[in-house]
Amino acid sequence: MPADRRSVVRDLFGEPTKQVDTRIAAKAQQSESTLLGRYAEFMVCAYLSKLGHTVHHVDAAGFDLILEYENVSYRIDVKSTSHTYIGPRKEMAFWNLHKNYRIEQGERRTRRMLLPNDCDMLALFHNSFSTVVYYPVTKPLKQVRLPLSQVRNSDYGEASLKAAVIAKSKSGATWR
């Protein structure tokens, strides 16, 4: 076989095809924040699975995951951040929360606060520490701020999940 024929990739019909690196093509179509968000979603899925929970990646309107916890389903919206504030008296990590929506009569997009009917809890993933904190959604939210000591603590994830489940069950607004 001639050398030039080996270097050409052919389709099922023997026609030459253009080889495209799909990783680069996919990355070119998505922003860095979208890629970090997807990474956070899959890290949270892996973390919950590691804890022995059943979790489904659904990426539905308003939430990203469905968690089966003690025979109750919870809708989880995953949010990721790299933001930290280190001031003279406190160190904080913060997540800006908003939902985009279109106004029906036009193409203009606007933002609104995160509401309790959007999801049951948030999985707040910090990119710098690769840790997750769970936060119940019991009222409209624009931003969540947490002490950096909580966010840095990798053992806090399981405890915050239990606390979020308890808070949601007390509010009586769980999704089944």
Beta strands, then each sheet from edge to edge (+ up, - down):
strand 1: 54-60
strand 2: 63-69
strand 3: 72-81
strand 4: 84-86
strand 5: 91-96
strand 6: 99-102
strand 7: 109-112
strand 8: 121-126
strand 9: 131-136
strand 10: 143-147
sheet 1: 1+ 2- 3+ 8+ 9-
sheet 2: 4+ 5- 10+
sheet 3: 6+ 7-
end
